[in-house]
Amino acid sequence: MSATEKVDVGEFRQEDVTLHAAQDVEAIEAPVTWKAYVMCAFAAFGGIFFGYDSGYINGVTASPIFYTAVEGMDAKELSSSNSSLIVSILSCGTFFGALIAGDMADFIGRKWTVIAGCLIYAVGVAIQMVTSPSHALGPIVAGRLIAGLGVGFESAIVILYMSEICPRKVRGALVSGYQFCITIGIMLASIVVNYTKSYKDTSAYRIPIGIQFPWAAILGVGLLFLPESPRYYIKKGMVQKAVSSIARLRGQPESSEFVQSEVAEIVANEEYERALIPSTTWFGSWANCFKGGLWAAKSNLRRTILGTSLQMMQQWTGVNFIFYFSSQFLTSTGAVKNPFLTTMIFTIINVLSTPLSFWTIERFGRRSILLVGAAGMLTCQFLVAIIGVTAGFDRVHSAPTPTDPAATAPNNLSAVNAQIAFIAIFIFFFASTWGPAAWVVIGEIFPLPIRSRGVGLSTASNWLWNTIIAVITPYMVGKDKGDLKSKVFFIWGGLCTCALVYTYFLVPETKGLSLEQVDKMMEETTPRTSAKWKPTTTFASAQSTGGHLDKHVIEDVERRGSAV
């Protein structure tokens, strides 16, 4: 069958598949239509889950009706231990959800794993809605744990799914849309919480919790109309289904040489990678993620460490301290009288800054913006800390009022405003660099045989450190605990410095490469020289005859159905 013949899906049988093999490295993808862009970008909506939770829990835990339901009628705020438990338990669930999803994505597919996550998330939200003044702590903790499993499914596999379906030249921009949706979720939560904070009954927290249902419904139902990842089909040995999927995603007929060339490249790469990473048992498939030496270019261990540590570094920047605990922190300093207004400003900056990455991540590359972002963030964090301990948040005096005899006021209002300004600039740097780029890179660096598990491990690392930071932060800044106040920013600044050094030595540049080309680049270059690497041949050209992929290669992939 020639590459130009009309292909009828109904007439196609597995043994009939013939694929055109591109010789030109620039001819391995079809031009993409606007419809195809929308299909690829829709999955980014999953970021709403993550973002909305980050925003709503910050406000709910500060609600009098909520913390008195947890602590008792005489409580003035949540205790450090309960605040730590309620905030961190969702991240605990997401950690395990991300690991489980890494397996499920290879068994039932990327799309159906995300849909399953939506259902689990909805169950968790329903349990949280049971929370009442007479029994608040148990349902909120149990519900957030179960919802966390769903968020873990979504956060790991949405990144995997988008990375596998998006065109290489705009993959970074489209996957960055996931982070953009996270910021929108945070903003929506802030608006809802502010609207309900004056309610005197359980609506003050039940409404913010209940609004999570639509996010699960929109993503779950919408995905039903999208194609499965073509790379999942190749991994399962379903080559013709992969052809159909690519044709839909690129808005091209199945007989298009571009479509066939892209599938041929994926098939040839799968054959190449399987020679290095053979099919094995369930346990062996996880063990494959850790095979190879730390200094070997082809090492899976190096890629796994890169993915997990990159997500760790994203959490180490301290951004979730701002969005999880900013209301309580700013109020506790006595220097900010309207913490909602301040956090809303932070949220709006977060939303407006993220779209900048859609352009910079493809224009300057992943590695470059991670370096610039780390440098900007560490500068801001240290300035906030230095100003705070010398003249800002930490320097207040007693200013009692009739309603609050213990009220305080800042000694130097200008210094406090300067701190708030530098926190806002820090958010700009994070939102336009580390926020999106860390998610983009983990979806690109793993070879197909271990990709779902590698992305799952990397996402689990994000949530593990998210949990750790959520657990320890109340003890770091609580008045009855560490009471670090502005000194906590020295810690975040030091960790941002680690992120800068880490990026320089360990993070490669993946801009403009197909996922298959990223595999080759990581074998042939080092992180510091990776930006100069250019592909010279295609995987398919090395396994083709007469311009078509060798028949035995296709048959091997179809026979193997290599997921275990």
C-alpha positions in Angstrom: 0.0 0.0 0.0 1.5 3.3 -1.0 1.6 6.4 1.3 -0.7 8.3 -1.1 -3.5 5.7 -1.4 -6.8 6.4 0.3 -7.2 4.3 3.4 -10.6 3.1 4.5 -10.6 2.4 8.3 -13.1 -0.4 7.9 -10.8 -2.2 5.4 -7.8 -1.9 7.6 -6.4 -5.1 9.2 -3.3 -5.2 11.4 -1.3 -7.1 8.8 -2.1 -4.5 6.2 -0.4 -1.6 7.9 2.3 0.1 5.8 4.0 3.2 7.0 5.9 5.9 5.1 9.3 6.5 6.7 10.5 10.1 6.7 14.1 10.7 5.9 14.0 14.4 6.8 14.0 15.2 10.5 11.7 18.1 9.9 9.1 16.0 8.1 8.0 13.8 11.0 5.0 15.8 12.0 2.0 17.2 10.1 0.9 20.8 10.0 -1.7 21.3 12.8 -5.1 22.8 12.4 -6.8 25.0 15.0 -9.3 22.2 15.8 -6.3 20.0 16.6 -4.8 22.7 18.8 -8.0 22.9 20.8 -8.2 19.1 21.2 -4.6 19.0 22.5 -5.1 22.0 24.9 -8.4 20.8 26.4 -6.7 18.3 28.8 -4.9 21.2 30.4 -8.2 22.0 32.1 -7.2 19.3 34.7 -5.0 22.0 36.3 -8.1 23.5 37.7 -8.3 20.6 40.2 -4.9 21.3 41.7 -5.3 25.1 41.6 -8.7 25.3 43.1 -7.8 23.1 46.0 -4.7 25.2 46.7 -6.8 28.3 46.8 -10.0 27.2 48.6 -8.3 25.4 51.5 -6.4 28.5 52.4 -9.6 30.5 52.9 -11.7 27.7 54.4 -9.2 27.0 57.2 -9.4 30.7 58.1 -13.2 30.6 58.3 -14.5 31.0 61.9 -17.4 28.6 61.3 -14.9 26.0 60.0 -12.2 26.2 62.7 -14.8 26.3 65.5 -16.3 23.2 64.1 -12.9 21.5 64.2 -11.5 23.0 67.4 -14.5 23.9 69.5 -16.6 27.1 70.1 -13.8 28.9 72.0 -11.2 28.5 69.2 -9.7 31.6 67.6 -7.9 29.7 64.8 -7.0 26.2 63.7 -4.3 24.6 65.8 -0.9 24.0 64.0 -1.4 20.2 64.1 -4.9 20.3 62.6 -4.0 22.9 60.0 -1.1 20.8 59.0 -3.2 17.6 58.8 -6.1 19.2 56.8 -3.9 20.9 54.3 -1.4 18.1 53.8 -3.7 15.1 53.7 -4.8 15.8 50.1 -1.1 15.9 49.0 -0.7 12.5 50.7 -3.5 11.1 48.7 -2.1 12.6 45.5 1.3 11.0 46.1 -0.2 7.5 46.1 -2.7 8.4 43.3 0.2 9.5 41.0 2.0 6.2 41.6 -1.1 4.1 41.0 -1.9 6.1 37.9 1.5 5.3 36.4 0.4 1.7 36.3 -3.2 2.3 35.2 -2.1 4.5 32.3 -0.3 1.5 30.8 -3.2 -0.9 31.4 -6.3 1.0 30.5 -4.9 4.0 28.6 -4.0 7.6 29.4 -7.5 9.0 28.7 -9.4 6.5 30.8 -7.0 6.9 33.7 -7.8 10.6 33.8 -11.5 9.9 33.6 -11.2 7.4 36.5 -9.4 10.1 38.5 -12.3 12.5 37.9 -14.8 10.0 39.4 -12.6 9.3 42.4 -12.2 13.1 42.9 -16.0 13.6 42.8 -16.4 10.9 45.5 -13.9 12.7 47.7 -15.7 16.0 47.3 -19.0 14.4 48.2 -17.5 13.1 51.5 -16.1 16.6 52.3 -19.6 18.0 51.9 -20.8 15.9 54.9 -18.6 18.1 57.1 -20.8 19.7 59.8 -20.4 21.7 63.1 -20.8 18.5 65.0 -18.3 16.3 63.2 -16.0 18.3 61.0 -12.5 16.9 61.2 -13.1 13.3 60.2 -15.1 13.9 57.0 -12.9 16.8 55.8 -9.7 14.7 56.3 -11.2 11.5 54.7 -12.7 13.4 51.8 -9.5 15.2 51.0 -7.5 12.0 51.2 -9.9 10.3 48.6 -10.1 13.5 46.5 -6.3 13.5 46.6 -6.1 10.1 44.9 -8.2 11.5 42.0 -6.0 14.6 41.8 -2.9 12.3 41.7 -4.4 10.4 38.7 -5.2 13.7 36.9 -1.9 15.6 37.7 0.3 12.7 36.5 -1.5 11.5 33.5 -2.8 14.8 32.1 0.9 15.8 31.7 1.7 12.4 30.2 -1.3 12.6 27.8 -0.6 16.1 26.7 3.1 15.5 26.1 2.3 12.5 23.9 -0.4 14.2 21.8 0.9 17.7 21.4 3.0 18.8 18.3 6.7 19.1 19.2 7.0 22.8 18.1 4.2 23.9 20.5 4.3 21.1 23.1 5.9 23.4 25.7 3.3 26.1 25.2 0.3 23.7 25.3 1.6 21.8 28.3 2.2 25.2 30.0 -1.5 25.6 29.7 -1.8 23.1 32.5 0.0 25.5 34.9 -2.2 28.3 33.6 -5.3 26.4 34.5 -3.8 25.8 38.0 -3.5 29.6 38.4 -7.1 30.1 37.2 -8.2 27.5 39.7 -6.4 29.4 42.5 -8.1 32.7 41.5 -11.6 31.1 41.2 -11.1 29.7 44.7 -10.1 33.0 46.2 -13.1 34.7 44.7 -15.5 32.0 46.0 -14.0 32.0 49.4 -14.2 35.8 49.7 -17.8 35.7 48.6 -18.8 33.1 51.2 -16.6 34.2 54.1 -19.3 36.4 55.7 -21.8 33.4 55.9 -22.6 32.4 59.4 -23.5 28.8 58.7 -21.8 25.8 57.1 -22.3 27.4 53.6 -19.2 29.3 54.4 -17.1 26.2 53.6 -19.6 23.9 51.9 -20.1 26.1 48.9 -16.3 26.4 48.2 -16.0 22.6 48.6 -19.1 21.8 46.4 -17.9 24.0 43.5 -15.3 21.3 42.9 -17.9 19.0 41.3 -18.1 20.9 38.0 -14.4 20.6 37.4 -14.5 16.8 37.5 -17.6 16.7 35.3 -16.2 19.0 32.6 -12.8 17.2 32.3 -14.3 13.7 32.5 -17.0 14.2 30.0 -14.8 16.3 27.7 -12.2 13.6 27.5 -14.8 11.1 26.3 -14.7 12.9 22.9 -10.9 13.1 22.6 -8.7 10.3 21.0 -6.4 8.1 23.1 -2.7 8.8 23.0 -1.1 7.3 19.8 2.0 6.4 21.8 -0.2 4.3 24.2 -1.6 2.4 21.2 1.9 1.8 19.9 3.0 0.5 23.3 0.0 -1.9 23.2 0.8 -3.0 19.6 -2.3 -1.3 18.0 -0.6 0.4 15.1 -3.7 1.1 13.1 -5.4 2.7 16.0 -2.3 4.9 16.5 -2.7 6.0 12.8 -6.3 6.9 13.4 -5.4 8.8 16.6 -2.7 10.9 15.0 -4.9 11.7 12.0 -7.5 13.1 14.4 -5.0 15.0 16.5 -3.3 16.6 13.5 -6.5 17.2 11.4 -5.1 15.1 8.5 -6.4 12.1 6.6 -5.0 8.7 7.7 -3.3 8.3 4.2 -1.3 11.5 4.8 2.5 11.0 4.5 2.9 13.2 7.5 0.6 11.1 9.6 2.3 7.9 8.5 5.7 9.3 9.0 4.9 10.4 12.6 3.5 6.9 13.4 6.5 5.3 11.8 8.9 7.3 13.9 7.1 6.3 17.1 7.1 2.7 16.0 10.8 2.7 15.1 11.6 4.4 18.4 9.6 1.8 20.4 11.5 -0.9 18.6 14.8 0.8 19.4 13.9 1.4 23.1 12.7 -2.1 23.5 16.1 -3.4 22.6 17.5 -1.4 25.5 14.5 -1.9 27.9 13.0 -5.3 27.3 9.5 -6.2 28.3 9.4 -7.8 31.7 7.2 -8.5 34.8 5.2 -5.9 36.6 7.9 -5.5 39.3 10.6 -5.5 36.6 8.8 -2.7 34.7 9.1 -0.5 37.8 12.7 -1.6 38.3 13.5 -0.5 34.8 13.0 3.1 36.0 16.1 2.7 38.1 18.4 0.8 35.8 21.7 2.2 34.5 24.6 4.0 36.1 24.3 7.5 37.4 27.0 8.7 34.9 25.8 6.7 31.9 24.1 8.8 29.2 21.5 6.1 28.4 20.6 5.6 32.1 17.0 5.4 33.1 18.1 6.0 36.6 19.4 9.5 35.6 16.1 10.3 34.0 14.1 9.2 37.0 16.3 11.2 39.3 16.0 14.2 37.0 12.2 14.0 36.9 11.7 13.5 40.6 14.3 16.1 41.7 12.9 18.7 39.3 9.5 18.4 40.9 11.1 18.5 44.3 12.9 21.7 43.4 9.6 23.3 42.2 8.1 22.7 45.6 11.3 24.0 47.3 10.8 27.4 45.8 8.3 28.1 48.6 5.4 29.1 46.3 2.9 26.9 48.1 3.8 28.7 51.3 2.3 31.8 49.7 -0.9 30.1 48.5 -1.5 27.7 51.3 -0.6 29.8 54.3 -0.5 33.4 53.2 -3.7 34.5 54.9 -2.7 33.1 58.3 0.9 34.3 57.9 0.0 37.9 56.9 -2.6 38.1 59.6 -0.2 36.8 62.3 2.4 39.5 61.5 -0.1 42.2 62.4 1.2 44.3 59.6 -1.5 43.5 57.0 -5.1 44.3 57.9 -6.7 42.9 54.8 -4.9 39.6 53.9 -7.5 38.6 51.3 -6.8 41.7 49.2 -3.1 41.0 49.4 -3.5 37.4 48.5 -5.9 38.2 45.7 -3.3 40.5 44.2 -0.8 37.7 44.4 -3.3 35.4 42.7 -4.0 37.8 39.8 -0.3 38.3 39.2 0.0 34.5 39.1 -2.7 34.2 36.5 -1.5 37.1 34.3 2.2 36.0 34.4 1.8 32.4 33.4 0.8 33.0 29.7 4.1 34.7 29.2 5.6 31.2 29.4 3.6 30.1 26.3 6.0 32.3 24.2 9.2 32.1 26.3 9.3 28.4 26.7 9.4 27.9 22.9 11.4 31.0 22.1 14.2 30.6 24.7 13.7 27.0 25.9 13.0 25.1 29.1 16.5 25.2 30.5 16.9 29.0 29.9 13.7 30.1 31.6 14.4 27.7 34.6 17.8 29.4 35.1 16.3 32.9 34.8 13.4 32.0 37.1 15.6 30.5 39.8 17.8 33.6 39.8 14.9 36.0 40.0 13.1 34.0 42.8 16.2 33.7 45.0 16.8 37.4 44.7 13.2 38.2 45.8 13.1 35.7 48.6 16.3 37.0 50.2 15.2 40.6 49.8 11.9 39.8 51.5 13.8 38.1 54.4 16.3 40.9 54.8 13.7 43.7 54.8 11.5 41.7 57.1 14.0 41.2 59.9 15.3 44.7 59.7 12.3 46.9 59.2 9.2 45.0 57.9 6.9 42.3 59.1 9.0 41.4 62.1 9.1 45.0 63.5 5.7 45.9 64.9 4.3 47.7 67.9 1.1 47.4 70.0 -1.9 49.3 68.5 -5.0 48.1 70.4 -8.4 48.8 69.1 -11.8 48.5 70.8 -12.5 45.2 68.9 -9.0 43.8 69.2 -6.9 44.9 72.3 -4.0 42.7 71.1 -3.7 44.4 67.6 -0.3 45.4 66.3 0.9 47.8 63.6 4.1 47.9 61.6 6.9 50.3 62.6 7.7 51.0 59.0 4.7 50.6 56.6 6.9 51.3 53.6 9.1 48.3 54.4 6.1 46.1 54.7 4.8 47.3 51.3 8.3 46.6 49.9 8.1 43.0 51.2 4.7 42.5 49.6 6.0 43.9 46.3 9.0 41.5 46.3 6.7 38.6 47.1 4.6 39.7 44.1 7.7 39.8 41.9 8.7 36.4 43.1 5.3 35.1 42.0 5.8 36.6 38.6 9.1 34.7 38.2 7.7 31.5 39.4 4.5 31.7 37.3 6.4 32.5 34.1 9.2 29.9 34.6 9.3 27.2 37.2 5.5 26.8 37.4 5.0 25.6 33.8 8.5 24.5 32.8 8.9 21.8 35.5 5.7 20.1 34.3 6.8 20.4 30.6 10.2 18.8 31.2 9.0 15.7 33.1 6.6 14.8 30.2 9.5 14.9 27.7 12.5 13.1 29.3 11.3 9.5 29.6 11.5 6.8 26.9 8.1 5.2 26.0 8.6 1.9 27.8 8.9 3.6 31.2 7.2 7.0 30.4 4.0 6.5 32.3 5.8 5.2 35.4 8.5 7.9 35.1 6.0 10.7 34.9 4.0 9.0 37.8 7.1 8.9 40.0 8.0 12.5 39.1 4.5 13.8 39.9 4.5 11.7 43.1 7.7 13.5 44.1 5.9 16.8 43.6 3.1 15.8 45.9 5.5 14.2 48.5 7.3 17.5 48.9 4.0 19.4 48.7 2.9 17.2 51.7 6.2 17.7 53.6 6.0 21.5 53.2 2.3 21.6 54.1 3.1 19.6 57.3 6.1 21.5 58.5 5.2 25.1 57.5 2.6 25.6 60.4 5.4 24.6 62.8 7.8 27.0 61.1 5.6 30.1 61.3 3.0 29.3 64.0 3.1 31.8 66.9 3.2 28.9 69.4 5.9 27.0 67.4 8.8 28.3 65.4 7.4 31.8 64.8 10.0 32.5 62.1 8.0 35.3 60.6 10.1 36.8 57.8 13.1 34.6 58.6 11.3 31.8 56.8 12.1 33.5 53.5 15.8 32.9 54.1 15.0 29.2 53.9 13.1 29.6 50.6 15.8 31.8 49.2 18.5 29.2 50.0 16.4 26.5 48.4 15.9 28.7 45.3 19.7 29.0 45.1 19.9 25.2 45.1 17.4 25.2 42.2 19.7 27.5 40.2 22.8 25.4 40.7 20.7 22.2 40.0 19.3 23.6 36.7 22.7 24.7 35.4 24.3 21.3 35.9 21.5 18.8 35.4 18.5 20.1 33.3 18.8 19.5 29.5 17.2 21.6 26.8 14.3 19.8 25.0 12.8 22.7 23.0 11.6 21.8 19.5 12.3 18.1 19.6 9.9 15.2 19.3 9.7 12.9 22.3 11.7 10.4 20.3 14.4 13.0 19.4 14.6 13.9 23.1 15.6 10.2 23.8 18.5 10.5 21.3 19.6 13.9 22.5 19.9 12.7 26.1 22.1 9.8 24.9 24.5 12.0 22.9 25.0 15.2 24.9 25.2 16.7 28.3 22.8 19.2 30.0 25.1 22.1 29.5 25.6 21.4 25.8 22.1 20.1 25.0 20.8 23.4 23.5 23.3 23.0 20.6 22.2 19.4 19.7 20.3 19.0 16.4 18.8 15.7 15.1 20.4 14.5 11.9 18.5 11.3 11.2 15.1 9.8 12.0 14.6 6.5 13.8 12.4 5.3 11.0 15.1 5.9 8.3 17.4 3.5 10.0 14.7 0.8 9.9 13.2 1.4 6.4 13.4 0.0 2.9 12.2 1.9 -0.2 10.8 4.8 1.8 8.6 2.6 4.0 9.2 1.2 7.5 10.3 -2.4 7.4 7.4 -4.8 7.8 9.1 -6.8 10.5 9.4 -3.8 12.7 5.6 -3.1 12.6 4.9 -6.8 13.1 7.3 -6.9 16.1 5.5 -4.0 17.8 2.0 -5.5 17.0 3.0 -8.9 18.3 4.7 -7.7 21.4 1.9 -5.3 22.7 4.7 -4.4 25.1 2.8 -3.0 28.1 3.0 -5.4 31.1 
